[in-house]
Every structure is written in structure tokens, then in C-alpha cells.
């Protein structure tokens, strides 16, 4: 019986972890193979080179933070407030590497130095904002209010992990619950 091949998605997941830890420079075939406990030969069964892996990681991230998330939220139906609630819960859970805050921040940093990554980031951000507009627009009549709620929601997704300030007498969880209540009100 032949050796079991390391699945392609494992290379991508490990690449995303390396990206979050050290940026695109940290995504190296030898390092990924070592982390996966395999030889680097298996890598070349899927990818012609490191650049091909980086491209697939970026595609996986874009799909993972847009279409996959939207599909997951829409699957259970409900009104716009219920779907937004599920979206807040899912995004806040930190789940898979593709949707982690570390990968999100690494992609944003990478986009500052790579125009192709910047285009991908813009597409993903626009798709996420469009989805938020659709949801908030279902219960907010004022277009300005919709846009403000979208920007606050998206800013929290990106920036919450960067804020080290205390929250006065409340915990961060309590403050985020209050923000959520106001946004969905």
C-alpha cells in the first residue's frame, strides 16, 4: 500500500498559519513540510512553486471570508437581524485559519506591498460590505444609517484585535454585546 498523500487543503491551512505568524516571507515549503510532518516532495505534487501556493492561499482566503461565510449565514434563514446575529457570532468565534484575525491582518499588511493582493483585498472587502448593506438595509430605512452601521461592524471585525485599551468597569465581552445590541436595534 502506497503512502497517504497530505491533502492539498492541509498545505493551504499550514500556509495560512505561517502567513499569520510571519507574513508571506514565512510561507516556505521546507517550513510547511516540517510543520505537517512530511517531506517537501508532496508539495510539488500539488504546486509548481511557492508562488502557486501563495496564489491559492489568497484565493482560498477570499472565498473563505466572502462566499463561504455568506453561504453559512444564509443557510439557516431568518430575518436580517437574525442573520447579522449569526454573522457576529461566527466572525467572533475565530474558527478556521482562513477566517482568523491573524490571517486577516497578515493579508492587509501584505496588500500594502503587493498590488495583486491589494486587488483581492478590495474585492473581498467590497463583497463583505455589500452583504452588510443588504442585511442592514432590510431594517434601516436611512441610507446613511445603513452605511454607518456597516462601517462600524466591519471596523470592529478588523480593529477589535488591535485595541489594547481597557473598557472601564465593563469587560470587552460586555462592551461588544452593547455595540451589537445598538447595531441591531
C-alpha positions in Angstrom: 0.0 0.0 0.0 1.4 3.4 -1.0 1.9 6.3 1.3 -1.1 8.5 2.0 -0.6 11.9 0.4 -1.0 15.0 2.6 -4.3 16.7 1.4 -4.0 19.9 -0.5 -6.1 21.8 2.0 -3.6 20.9 4.7 -0.8 22.7 2.8 -3.1 25.8 2.5 -4.1 25.7 6.1 -0.5 25.5 7.2 0.5 28.2 4.8 -2.2 30.5 6.2 -0.9 29.8 9.8 2.6 30.7 8.6 1.3 33.8 6.9 -0.5 34.9 10.1 2.7 34.3 12.1 5.2 36.0 9.9 3.8 37.3 6.6 4.3 35.9 3.1 8.0 35.6 3.7 7.3 33.0 6.4 5.4 30.8 3.9 8.3 28.5 2.9 8.0 25.0 1.6 10.5 23.4 3.9 8.9 25.0 7.0 5.4 23.9 6.0 6.5 20.4 5.3 8.2 20.2 8.7 5.1 21.6 10.4 3.0 18.9 8.6 5.5 16.2 9.4 6.0 15.3 5.7 8.7 15.7 3.1 8.6 18.7 0.8 8.2 16.3 -2.2 4.5 16.1 -1.6 4.2 19.8 -2.0 5.3 19.6 -5.6 2.6 17.1 -6.4 0.1 20.0 -6.0 2.1 23.1 -6.7 4.7 24.0 -9.3 6.3 26.5 -6.9 5.8 28.6 -3.8 4.1 31.4 -5.8 1.4 29.0 -6.9 0.8 28.1 -3.2 0.6 31.8 -2.2 -1.9 32.4 -5.0 -4.1 29.5 -3.9 -3.9 30.6 -0.3 -5.1 34.1 -1.3 -7.9 32.6 -3.4 -8.9 30.4 -0.5 -8.9 33.3 1.9 -11.0 35.5 -0.4 -13.6 32.7 -1.0 -13.5 31.8 2.7 -14.2 35.3 4.0 -16.9 36.1 1.5 -18.9 33.4 -0.3 -18.3 30.7 2.3 -19.3 32.9 5.2 -22.3 34.3 3.4 -23.5 30.8 2.4 -23.1 29.6 6.0 -25.1 32.6 7.4 -27.8 32.3 4.8 -28.2 28.6 5.2 -30.3 28.8 8.3 -32.5 31.6 7.0 -34.3 34.1 9.3 -34.7 37.8 9.1 -31.8 40.2 8.6 -31.3 40.8 12.4 -31.1 37.0 13.0 -28.6 36.6 10.1 -26.5 39.5 11.4 -26.5 37.9 14.9 -25.2 34.7 13.4 -22.6 36.6 11.4 -21.4 38.4 14.6 -21.2 35.0 16.4 -19.4 33.3 13.6 -16.9 36.0 12.9 -16.2 36.4 16.6 -15.6 32.6 17.1 -12.2 32.7 15.4 -13.0 29.3 13.8 -10.8 28.1 10.9 -7.4 29.6 10.0 -8.9 31.2 6.8 -11.2 33.4 8.9 -8.8 34.1 11.8 -7.9 37.6 12.8 -4.2 36.8 12.3 -4.7 35.9 8.7 -6.9 38.9 8.1 -4.2 41.3 9.5 -1.5 39.5 7.5 -3.4 39.8 4.3 -3.9 43.5 4.9 -0.2 44.0 5.6 0.7 42.0 2.5 -1.6 44.1 0.4 0.4 47.2 1.3 3.3 45.8 -0.6 1.6 43.7 -3.4 -0.8 45.2 -5.9 -2.4 41.8 -6.7 -3.1 41.1 -3.1 -4.4 44.7 -2.7 -6.9 44.0 -5.6 -8.0 40.7 -3.9 -8.4 42.5 -0.6 -10.5 45.3 -2.2 -12.8 42.7 -3.8 -13.2 40.8 -0.6 -13.9 44.0 1.5 -16.4 45.3 -1.1 -18.2 41.9 -1.1 -18.4 41.9 2.7 -19.6 45.5 2.8 -22.2 44.7 0.1 -23.5 41.9 2.2 -23.7 44.1 5.3 -25.6 46.7 3.3 -28.1 44.1 2.2 -28.7 43.0 5.8 -28.8 46.4 7.5 -30.8 47.8 4.6 -33.6 45.2 5.3 -34.5 47.1 8.6 -32.8 50.5 8.3 -34.6 53.0 6.1 -31.9 55.7 6.2 -29.1 55.0 3.7 -26.6 57.0 5.9 -27.6 54.9 8.9 -27.0 51.7 6.9 -23.6 52.9 5.8 -22.6 53.9 9.3 -23.6 50.5 10.8 -21.8 48.7 8.0 -18.6 50.7 8.6 -18.8 50.2 12.4 -19.4 46.5 12.0 -16.6 46.0 9.6 -14.2 48.2 11.6 -14.9 46.1 14.6 -14.1 42.9 12.7 -10.7 44.4 11.6 -9.8 46.5 14.5 -11.1 44.8 17.7 -8.0 42.6 17.8 -5.7 45.7 17.7 -7.3 47.6 20.6 -5.5 47.1 23.9 -7.5 49.7 25.9 -9.4 48.8 29.0 -13.2 49.0 28.8 -13.8 50.9 32.1 -15.9 49.0 34.5 -17.1 46.6 31.8 -15.5 43.6 30.2 -14.7 43.6 26.5 -17.4 41.0 26.0 -20.0 43.2 27.7 -19.0 46.2 25.6 -19.2 44.2 22.4 -22.6 42.9 23.4 -23.7 46.5 23.9 -22.4 47.5 20.5 -24.2 44.5 18.9 -27.4 45.5 20.6 -27.2 49.0 19.3 -26.3 47.9 15.8 -29.2 45.5 15.6 -31.7 47.9 17.3 
